[in-house]
Amino acid sequence: MDTNKMREQRAEADARVLKYLQGCLGSTAWAMSGAVRLSREDVSKACQRLKRKGLVATSPTQTTYWQAVKP
């Protein structure tokens, strides 16, 4: 496996998910998967990476609902 290609794919997935979340109030990974054309698993992984970077967070009342962090 080409690690550079994998890194680029992850960065692209992260960018697509973040852009989607910034344009709406929030979403579940399952609902986002259709909008960003990624599998639910890939969306979940992207959300976890973005969470570690402080760019998204889960809803305080529903842990499966992702929201972009407002600057």
PDB file of N, CA, C and O in Angstrom:
ATOM      1  N   MET A   1       0.828  -1.193   0.000  1.00  0.00           N
ATOM      2  CA  MET A   1       0.000   0.000   0.000  1.00  0.00           C
ATOM      3  C   MET A   1       0.866   1.247   0.000  1.00  0.00           C
ATOM      4  O   MET A   1       1.891   1.318   0.679  1.00  0.00           O
ATOM      5  N   ASP A   2       0.443   2.196  -0.752  1.00  0.00           N
ATOM      6  CA  ASP A   2       1.133   3.475  -0.823  1.00  0.00           C
ATOM      7  C   ASP A   2       0.618   4.375   0.299  1.00  0.00           C
ATOM      8  O   ASP A   2      -0.534   4.810   0.274  1.00  0.00           O
ATOM      9  N   THR A   3       1.464   4.646   1.271  1.00  0.00           N
ATOM     10  CA  THR A   3       1.015   5.429   2.424  1.00  0.00           C
ATOM     11  C   THR A   3       0.696   6.869   2.047  1.00  0.00           C
ATOM     12  O   THR A   3      -0.184   7.481   2.652  1.00  0.00           O
ATOM     13  N   ASN A   4       1.393   7.419   1.060  1.00  0.00           N
ATOM     14  CA  ASN A   4       1.082   8.785   0.626  1.00  0.00           C
ATOM     15  C   ASN A   4      -0.313   8.865   0.022  1.00  0.00           C
ATOM     16  O   ASN A   4      -1.045   9.826   0.262  1.00  0.00           O
ATOM     17  N   LYS A   5      -0.679   7.859  -0.758  1.00  0.00           N
ATOM     18  CA  LYS A   5      -2.006   7.835  -1.361  1.00  0.00           C
ATOM     19  C   LYS A   5      -3.072   7.690  -0.280  1.00  0.00           C
ATOM     20  O   LYS A   5      -4.114   8.342  -0.343  1.00  0.00           O
ATOM     21  N   MET A   6      -2.816   6.847   0.701  1.00  0.00           N
ATOM     22  CA  MET A   6      -3.763   6.674   1.801  1.00  0.00           C
ATOM     23  C   MET A   6      -3.914   7.970   2.593  1.00  0.00           C
ATOM     24  O   MET A   6      -5.021   8.339   2.985  1.00  0.00           O
ATOM     25  N   ARG A   7      -2.810   8.652   2.822  1.00  0.00           N
ATOM     26  CA  ARG A   7      -2.833   9.921   3.551  1.00  0.00           C
ATOM     27  C   ARG A   7      -3.649  10.963   2.781  1.00  0.00           C
ATOM     28  O   ARG A   7      -4.422  11.717   3.372  1.00  0.00           O
ATOM     29  N   GLU A   8      -3.471  10.996   1.466  1.00  0.00           N
ATOM     30  CA  GLU A   8      -4.230  11.930   0.631  1.00  0.00           C
ATOM     31  C   GLU A   8      -5.721  11.611   0.656  1.00  0.00           C
ATOM     32  O   GLU A   8      -6.551  12.519   0.702  1.00  0.00           O
ATOM     33  N   GLN A   9      -6.063  10.324   0.626  1.00  0.00           N
ATOM     34  CA  GLN A   9      -7.467   9.922   0.671  1.00  0.00           C
ATOM     35  C   GLN A   9      -8.104  10.313   2.002  1.00  0.00           C
ATOM     36  O   GLN A   9      -9.247  10.767   2.040  1.00  0.00           O
ATOM     37  N   ARG A  10      -7.357  10.134   3.098  1.00  0.00           N
ATOM     38  CA  ARG A  10      -7.872  10.529   4.413  1.00  0.00           C
ATOM     39  C   ARG A  10      -8.064  12.040   4.484  1.00  0.00           C
ATOM     40  O   ARG A  10      -9.068  12.515   5.014  1.00  0.00           O
ATOM     41  N   ALA A  11      -7.106  12.794   3.953  1.00  0.00           N
ATOM     42  CA  ALA A  11      -7.209  14.257   3.973  1.00  0.00           C
ATOM     43  C   ALA A  11      -8.407  14.718   3.145  1.00  0.00           C
ATOM     44  O   ALA A  11      -9.113  15.647   3.537  1.00  0.00           O
ATOM     45  N   GLU A  12      -8.635  14.074   2.008  1.00  0.00           N
ATOM     46  CA  GLU A  12      -9.780  14.425   1.167  1.00  0.00           C
ATOM     47  C   GLU A  12     -11.092  14.103   1.879  1.00  0.00           C
ATOM     48  O   GLU A  12     -12.032  14.896   1.840  1.00  0.00           O
ATOM     49  N   ALA A  13     -11.157  12.949   2.524  1.00  0.00           N
ATOM     50  CA  ALA A  13     -12.360  12.568   3.268  1.00  0.00           C
ATOM     51  C   ALA A  13     -12.612  13.553   4.405  1.00  0.00           C
ATOM     52  O   ALA A  13     -13.747  13.979   4.619  1.00  0.00           O
ATOM     53  N   ASP A  14     -11.561  13.914   5.129  1.00  0.00           N
ATOM     54  CA  ASP A  14     -11.696  14.879   6.227  1.00  0.00           C
ATOM     55  C   ASP A  14     -12.234  16.208   5.708  1.00  0.00           C
ATOM     56  O   ASP A  14     -13.119  16.803   6.322  1.00  0.00           O
ATOM     57  N   ALA A  15     -11.704  16.672   4.585  1.00  0.00           N
ATOM     58  CA  ALA A  15     -12.128  17.955   4.020  1.00  0.00           C
ATOM     59  C   ALA A  15     -13.592  17.908   3.591  1.00  0.00           C
ATOM     60  O   ALA A  15     -14.332  18.868   3.809  1.00  0.00           O
ATOM     61  N   ARG A  16     -14.012  16.808   2.986  1.00  0.00           N
ATOM     62  CA  ARG A  16     -15.397  16.686   2.540  1.00  0.00           C
ATOM     63  C   ARG A  16     -16.361  16.670   3.719  1.00  0.00           C
ATOM     64  O   ARG A  16     -17.409  17.315   3.686  1.00  0.00           O
ATOM     65  N   VAL A  17     -15.998  15.933   4.756  1.00  0.00           N
ATOM     66  CA  VAL A  17     -16.855  15.845   5.941  1.00  0.00           C
ATOM     67  C   VAL A  17     -16.918  17.196   6.650  1.00  0.00           C
ATOM     68  O   VAL A  17     -17.999  17.641   7.036  1.00  0.00           O
ATOM     69  N   LEU A  18     -15.777  17.847   6.825  1.00  0.00           N
ATOM     70  CA  LEU A  18     -15.755  19.139   7.505  1.00  0.00           C
ATOM     71  C   LEU A  18     -16.562  20.179   6.731  1.00  0.00           C
ATOM     72  O   LEU A  18     -17.318  20.945   7.329  1.00  0.00           O
ATOM     73  N   LYS A  19     -16.410  20.212   5.419  1.00  0.00           N
ATOM     74  CA  LYS A  19     -17.162  21.166   4.600  1.00  0.00           C
ATOM     75  C   LYS A  19     -18.661  20.924   4.744  1.00  0.00           C
ATOM     76  O   LYS A  19     -19.441  21.871   4.844  1.00  0.00           O
ATOM     77  N   TYR A  20     -19.057  19.664   4.752  1.00  0.00           N
ATOM     78  CA  TYR A  20     -20.475  19.342   4.907  1.00  0.00           C
ATOM     79  C   TYR A  20     -20.992  19.808   6.267  1.00  0.00           C
ATOM     80  O   TYR A  20     -22.057  20.419   6.352  1.00  0.00           O
ATOM     81  N   LEU A  21     -20.243  19.524   7.323  1.00  0.00           N
ATOM     82  CA  LEU A  21     -20.694  19.896   8.664  1.00  0.00           C
ATOM     83  C   LEU A  21     -20.716  21.407   8.869  1.00  0.00           C
ATOM     84  O   LEU A  21     -21.548  21.917   9.620  1.00  0.00           O
ATOM     85  N   GLN A  22     -19.821  22.120   8.215  1.00  0.00           N
ATOM     86  CA  GLN A  22     -19.816  23.577   8.336  1.00  0.00           C
ATOM     87  C   GLN A  22     -21.015  24.201   7.633  1.00  0.00           C
ATOM     88  O   GLN A  22     -21.402  25.328   7.945  1.00  0.00           O
ATOM     89  N   GLY A  23     -21.601  23.479   6.690  1.00  0.00           N
ATOM     90  CA  GLY A  23     -22.739  23.995   5.947  1.00  0.00           C
ATOM     91  C   GLY A  23     -24.093  23.610   6.514  1.00  0.00           C
ATOM     92  O   GLY A  23     -25.124  23.978   5.953  1.00  0.00           O
ATOM     93  N   CYS A  24     -24.106  22.876   7.617  1.00  0.00           N
ATOM     94  CA  CYS A  24     -25.376  22.477   8.223  1.00  0.00           C
ATOM     95  C   CYS A  24     -25.251  22.549   9.746  1.00  0.00           C
ATOM     96  O   CYS A  24     -24.183  22.852  10.277  1.00  0.00           O
ATOM     97  N   LEU A  25     -26.335  22.271  10.428  1.00  0.00           N
ATOM     98  CA  LEU A  25     -26.321  22.329  11.891  1.00  0.00           C
ATOM     99  C   LEU A  25     -25.670  21.108  12.523  1.00  0.00           C
ATOM    100  O   LEU A  25     -25.260  21.154  13.683  1.00  0.00           O
ATOM    101  N   GLY A  26     -25.573  20.031  11.781  1.00  0.00           N
ATOM    102  CA  GLY A  26     -24.981  18.802  12.283  1.00  0.00           C
ATOM    103  C   GLY A  26     -25.602  17.609  11.592  1.00  0.00           C
ATOM    104  O   GLY A  26     -26.570  17.745  10.844  1.00  0.00           O
ATOM    105  N   SER A  27     -25.037  16.428  11.847  1.00  0.00           N
ATOM    106  CA  SER A  27     -25.530  15.242  11.168  1.00  0.00           C
ATOM    107  C   SER A  27     -24.955  13.997  11.812  1.00  0.00           C
ATOM    108  O   SER A  27     -23.984  14.061  12.567  1.00  0.00           O
ATOM    109  N   THR A  28     -25.564  12.869  11.507  1.00  0.00           N
ATOM    110  CA  THR A  28     -24.995  11.587  11.905  1.00  0.00           C
ATOM    111  C   THR A  28     -24.082  11.099  10.785  1.00  0.00           C
ATOM    112  O   THR A  28     -24.184  11.561   9.648  1.00  0.00           O
ATOM    113  N   ALA A  29     -23.205  10.180  11.105  1.00  0.00           N
ATOM    114  CA  ALA A  29     -22.304   9.629  10.095  1.00  0.00           C
ATOM    115  C   ALA A  29     -23.100   8.933   8.993  1.00  0.00           C
ATOM    116  O   ALA A  29     -22.746   9.021   7.818  1.00  0.00           O
ATOM    117  N   TRP A  30     -24.161   8.251   9.368  1.00  0.00           N
ATOM    118  CA  TRP A  30     -24.969   7.539   8.386  1.00  0.00           C
ATOM    119  C   TRP A  30     -25.595   8.518   7.397  1.00  0.00           C
ATOM    120  O   TRP A  30     -25.577   8.279   6.190  1.00  0.00           O
ATOM    121  N   ALA A  31     -26.147   9.613   7.902  1.00  0.00           N
ATOM    122  CA  ALA A  31     -26.777  10.600   7.022  1.00  0.00           C
ATOM    123  C   ALA A  31     -25.742  11.313   6.156  1.00  0.00           C
ATOM    124  O   ALA A  31     -26.012  11.621   4.995  1.00  0.00           O
ATOM    125  N   MET A  32     -24.567  11.575   6.711  1.00  0.00           N
ATOM    126  CA  MET A  32     -23.515  12.253   5.944  1.00  0.00           C
ATOM    127  C   MET A  32     -22.968  11.380   4.834  1.00  0.00           C
ATOM    128  O   MET A  32     -22.532  11.890   3.801  1.00  0.00           O
ATOM    129  N   SER A  33     -22.985  10.077   5.031  1.00  0.00           N
ATOM    130  CA  SER A  33     -22.342   9.180   4.068  1.00  0.00           C
ATOM    131  C   SER A  33     -22.905   9.360   2.662  1.00  0.00           C
ATOM    132  O   SER A  33     -22.148   9.321   1.691  1.00  0.00           O
ATOM    133  N   GLY A  34     -24.189   9.550   2.536  1.00  0.00           N
ATOM    134  CA  GLY A  34     -24.779   9.771   1.221  1.00  0.00           C
ATOM    135  C   GLY A  34     -24.418  11.122   0.637  1.00  0.00           C
ATOM    136  O   GLY A  34     -24.202  11.246  -0.569  1.00  0.00           O
ATOM    137  N   ALA A  35     -24.352  12.126   1.483  1.00  0.00           N
ATOM    138  CA  ALA A  35     -24.075  13.485   1.015  1.00  0.00           C
ATOM    139  C   ALA A  35     -22.630  13.657   0.563  1.00  0.00           C
ATOM    140  O   ALA A  35     -22.365  14.374  -0.402  1.00  0.00           O
ATOM    141  N   VAL A  36     -21.695  13.009   1.249  1.00  0.00           N
ATOM    142  CA  VAL A  36     -20.277  13.180   0.908  1.00  0.00           C
ATOM    143  C   VAL A  36     -19.733  12.018   0.083  1.00  0.00           C
ATOM    144  O   VAL A  36     -18.552  11.995  -0.265  1.00  0.00           O
ATOM    145  N   ARG A  37     -20.594  11.059  -0.227  1.00  0.00           N
ATOM    146  CA  ARG A  37     -20.226   9.919  -1.079  1.00  0.00           C
ATOM    147  C   ARG A  37     -19.066   9.097  -0.511  1.00  0.00           C
ATOM    148  O   ARG A  37     -18.116   8.752  -1.216  1.00  0.00           O
ATOM    149  N   LEU A  38     -19.176   8.796   0.789  1.00  0.00           N
ATOM    150  CA  LEU A  38     -18.218   7.920   1.457  1.00  0.00           C
ATOM    151  C   LEU A  38     -19.007   6.894   2.252  1.00  0.00           C
ATOM    152  O   LEU A  38     -20.189   7.098   2.531  1.00  0.00           O
ATOM    153  N   SER A  39     -18.366   5.797   2.619  1.00  0.00           N
ATOM    154  CA  SER A  39     -19.045   4.819   3.459  1.00  0.00           C
ATOM    155  C   SER A  39     -19.236   5.394   4.857  1.00  0.00           C
ATOM    156  O   SER A  39     -18.517   6.308   5.260  1.00  0.00           O
ATOM    157  N   ARG A  40     -20.198   4.861   5.589  1.00  0.00           N
ATOM    158  CA  ARG A  40     -20.438   5.329   6.939  1.00  0.00           C
ATOM    159  C   ARG A  40     -19.206   5.147   7.806  1.00  0.00           C
ATOM    160  O   ARG A  40     -18.911   5.984   8.659  1.00  0.00           O
ATOM    161  N   GLU A  41     -18.485   4.051   7.590  1.00  0.00           N
ATOM    162  CA  GLU A  41     -17.270   3.789   8.359  1.00  0.00           C
ATOM    163  C   GLU A  41     -16.207   4.848   8.094  1.00  0.00           C
ATOM    164  O   GLU A  41     -15.554   5.324   9.022  1.00  0.00           O
ATOM    165  N   ASP A  42     -16.036   5.217   6.823  1.00  0.00           N
ATOM    166  CA  ASP A  42     -15.047   6.244   6.480  1.00  0.00           C
ATOM    167  C   ASP A  42     -15.443   7.609   7.036  1.00  0.00           C
ATOM    168  O   ASP A  42     -14.584   8.382   7.460  1.00  0.00           O
ATOM    169  N   VAL A  43     -16.735   7.903   7.034  1.00  0.00           N
ATOM    170  CA  VAL A  43     -17.208   9.169   7.613  1.00  0.00           C
ATOM    171  C   VAL A  43     -16.943   9.181   9.115  1.00  0.00           C
ATOM    172  O   VAL A  43     -16.496  10.191   9.659  1.00  0.00           O
ATOM    173  N   SER A  44     -17.215   8.069   9.783  1.00  0.00           N
ATOM    174  CA  SER A  44     -16.970   7.987  11.228  1.00  0.00           C
ATOM    175  C   SER A  44     -15.495   8.180  11.551  1.00  0.00           C
ATOM    176  O   SER A  44     -15.148   8.880  12.501  1.00  0.00           O
ATOM    177  N   LYS A  45     -14.631   7.559  10.761  1.00  0.00           N
ATOM    178  CA  LYS A  45     -13.188   7.713  10.982  1.00  0.00           C
ATOM    179  C   LYS A  45     -12.755   9.156  10.753  1.00  0.00           C
ATOM    180  O   LYS A  45     -11.936   9.690  11.501  1.00  0.00           O
ATOM    181  N   ALA A  46     -13.307   9.787   9.715  1.00  0.00           N
ATOM    182  CA  ALA A  46     -12.976  11.189   9.442  1.00  0.00           C
ATOM    183  C   ALA A  46     -13.442  12.075  10.595  1.00  0.00           C
ATOM    184  O   ALA A  46     -12.729  12.993  11.001  1.00  0.00           O
ATOM    185  N   CYS A  47     -14.622  11.806  11.114  1.00  0.00           N
ATOM    186  CA  CYS A  47     -15.130  12.593  12.245  1.00  0.00           C
ATOM    187  C   CYS A  47     -14.233  12.438  13.467  1.00  0.00           C
ATOM    188  O   CYS A  47     -13.988  13.411  14.180  1.00  0.00           O
ATOM    189  N   GLN A  48     -13.745  11.240  13.714  1.00  0.00           N
ATOM    190  CA  GLN A  48     -12.849  11.024  14.856  1.00  0.00           C
ATOM    191  C   GLN A  48     -11.540  11.787  14.672  1.00  0.00           C
ATOM    192  O   GLN A  48     -11.027  12.381  15.621  1.00  0.00           O
ATOM    193  N   ARG A  49     -10.998  11.771  13.449  1.00  0.00           N
ATOM    194  CA  ARG A  49      -9.766  12.529  13.196  1.00  0.00           C
ATOM    195  C   ARG A  49     -10.000  14.023  13.380  1.00  0.00           C
ATOM    196  O   ARG A  49      -9.176  14.717  13.975  1.00  0.00           O
ATOM    197  N   LEU A  50     -11.127  14.517  12.867  1.00  0.00           N
ATOM    198  CA  LEU A  50     -11.455  15.936  13.001  1.00  0.00           C
ATOM    199  C   LEU A  50     -11.725  16.303  14.458  1.00  0.00           C
ATOM    200  O   LEU A  50     -11.425  17.417  14.887  1.00  0.00           O
ATOM    201  N   LYS A  51     -12.285  15.375  15.210  1.00  0.00           N
ATOM    202  CA  LYS A  51     -12.521  15.614  16.639  1.00  0.00           C
ATOM    203  C   LYS A  51     -11.194  15.786  17.375  1.00  0.00           C
ATOM    204  O   LYS A  51     -11.063  16.670  18.222  1.00  0.00           O
ATOM    205  N   ARG A  52     -10.218  14.950  17.056  1.00  0.00           N
ATOM    206  CA  ARG A  52      -8.898  15.061  17.693  1.00  0.00           C
ATOM    207  C   ARG A  52      -8.213  16.378  17.347  1.00  0.00           C
ATOM    208  O   ARG A  52      -7.403  16.883  18.124  1.00  0.00           O
ATOM    209  N   LYS A  53      -8.539  16.934  16.178  1.00  0.00           N
ATOM    210  CA  LYS A  53      -7.978  18.230  15.770  1.00  0.00           C
ATOM    211  C   LYS A  53      -8.780  19.401  16.340  1.00  0.00           C
ATOM    212  O   LYS A  53      -8.380  20.555  16.190  1.00  0.00           O
ATOM    213  N   GLY A  54      -9.900  19.115  16.989  1.00  0.00           N
ATOM    214  CA  GLY A  54     -10.724  20.160  17.577  1.00  0.00           C
ATOM    215  C   GLY A  54     -11.633  20.870  16.595  1.00  0.00           C
ATOM    216  O   GLY A  54     -12.110  21.967  16.885  1.00  0.00           O
ATOM    217  N   LEU A  55     -11.887  20.271  15.437  1.00  0.00           N
ATOM    218  CA  LEU A  55     -12.699  20.920  14.407  1.00  0.00           C
ATOM    219  C   LEU A  55     -14.171  20.520  14.455  1.00  0.00           C
ATOM    220  O   LEU A  55     -15.031  21.264  13.985  1.00  0.00           O
ATOM    221  N   VAL A  56     -14.462  19.352  15.021  1.00  0.00           N
ATOM    222  CA  VAL A  56     -15.845  18.905  15.182  1.00  0.00           C
ATOM    223  C   VAL A  56     -16.013  18.344  16.586  1.00  0.00           C
ATOM    224  O   VAL A  56     -15.041  18.024  17.271  1.00  0.00           O
ATOM    225  N   ALA A  57     -17.260  18.234  16.992  1.00  0.00           N
ATOM    226  CA  ALA A  57     -17.577  17.663  18.301  1.00  0.00           C
ATOM    227  C   ALA A  57     -18.923  16.960  18.195  1.00  0.00           C
ATOM    228  O   ALA A  57     -19.707  17.220  17.282  1.00  0.00           O
ATOM    229  N   THR A  58     -19.174  16.076  19.134  1.00  0.00           N
ATOM    230  CA  THR A  58     -20.482  15.436  19.176  1.00  0.00           C
ATOM    231  C   THR A  58     -21.441  16.332  19.943  1.00  0.00           C
ATOM    232  O   THR A  58     -21.032  17.158  20.758  1.00  0.00           O
ATOM    233  N   SER A  59     -22.698  16.154  19.669  1.00  0.00           N
ATOM    234  CA  SER A  59     -23.732  16.912  20.365  1.00  0.00           C
ATOM    235  C   SER A  59     -23.702  16.551  21.849  1.00  0.00           C
ATOM    236  O   SER A  59     -23.462  15.393  22.191  1.00  0.00           O
ATOM    237  N   PRO A  60     -23.938  17.513  22.730  1.00  0.00           N
ATOM    238  CA  PRO A  60     -23.950  17.211  24.166  1.00  0.00           C
ATOM    239  C   PRO A  60     -25.050  16.230  24.564  1.00  0.00           C
ATOM    240  O   PRO A  60     -24.927  15.537  25.575  1.00  0.00           O
ATOM    241  N   THR A  61     -26.119  16.166  23.779  1.00  0.00           N
ATOM    242  CA  THR A  61     -27.237  15.291  24.132  1.00  0.00           C
ATOM    243  C   THR A  61     -27.273  13.985  23.344  1.00  0.00           C
ATOM    244  O   THR A  61     -27.921  13.030  23.771  1.00  0.00           O
ATOM    245  N   GLN A  62     -26.593  13.927  22.210  1.00  0.00           N
ATOM    246  CA  GLN A  62     -26.620  12.718  21.383  1.00  0.00           C
ATOM    247  C   GLN A  62     -25.229  12.477  20.819  1.00  0.00           C
ATOM    248  O   GLN A  62     -24.770  13.226  19.956  1.00  0.00           O
ATOM    249  N   THR A  63     -24.559  11.447  21.296  1.00  0.00           N
ATOM    250  CA  THR A  63     -23.155  11.230  20.944  1.00  0.00           C
ATOM    251  C   THR A  63     -22.943  10.789  19.504  1.00  0.00           C
ATOM    252  O   THR A  63     -21.807  10.807  19.030  1.00  0.00           O
ATOM    253  N   THR A  64     -23.985  10.397  18.795  1.00  0.00           N
ATOM    254  CA  THR A  64     -23.810   9.995  17.396  1.00  0.00           C
ATOM    255  C   THR A  64     -24.060  11.155  16.436  1.00  0.00           C
ATOM    256  O   THR A  64     -23.991  10.974  15.221  1.00  0.00           O
ATOM    257  N   TYR A  65     -24.348  12.332  16.962  1.00  0.00           N
ATOM    258  CA  TYR A  65     -24.658  13.509  16.151  1.00  0.00           C
ATOM    259  C   TYR A  65     -23.449  14.433  16.151  1.00  0.00           C
ATOM    260  O   TYR A  65     -23.051  14.943  17.198  1.00  0.00           O
ATOM    261  N   TRP A  66     -22.862  14.648  14.971  1.00  0.00           N
ATOM    262  CA  TRP A  66     -21.638  15.442  14.840  1.00  0.00           C
ATOM    263  C   TRP A  66     -21.961  16.867  14.442  1.00  0.00           C
ATOM    264  O   TRP A  66     -22.878  17.112  13.657  1.00  0.00           O
ATOM    265  N   GLN A  67     -21.195  17.815  14.993  1.00  0.00           N
ATOM    266  CA  GLN A  67     -21.365  19.225  14.666  1.00  0.00           C
ATOM    267  C   GLN A  67     -19.997  19.863  14.494  1.00  0.00           C
ATOM    268  O   GLN A  67     -19.043  19.501  15.182  1.00  0.00           O
ATOM    269  N   ALA A  68     -19.906  20.814  13.573  1.00  0.00           N
ATOM    270  CA  ALA A  68     -18.663  21.568  13.410  1.00  0.00           C
ATOM    271  C   ALA A  68     -18.510  22.511  14.597  1.00  0.00           C
ATOM    272  O   ALA A  68     -19.489  23.084  15.075  1.00  0.00           O
ATOM    273  N   VAL A  69     -17.283  22.667  15.064  1.00  0.00           N
ATOM    274  CA  VAL A  69     -17.003  23.584  16.166  1.00  0.00           C
ATOM    275  C   VAL A  69     -16.948  24.994  15.598  1.00  0.00           C
ATOM    276  O   VAL A  69     -16.253  25.248  14.614  1.00  0.00           O
ATOM    277  N   LYS A  70     -17.667  25.892  16.210  1.00  0.00           N
ATOM    278  CA  LYS A  70     -17.679  27.289  15.756  1.00  0.00           C
ATOM    279  C   LYS A  70     -16.435  27.995  16.279  1.00  0.00           C
ATOM    280  O   LYS A  70     -16.125  27.897  17.466  1.00  0.00           O
ATOM    281  N   PRO A  71     -15.707  28.715  15.402  1.00  0.00           N
ATOM    282  CA  PRO A  71     -14.487  29.407  15.853  1.00  0.00           C
ATOM    283  C   PRO A  71     -14.786  30.584  16.754  1.00  0.00           C
ATOM    284  O   PRO A  71     -13.866  31.261  17.211  1.00  0.00           O
TER     285      PRO A  71
END
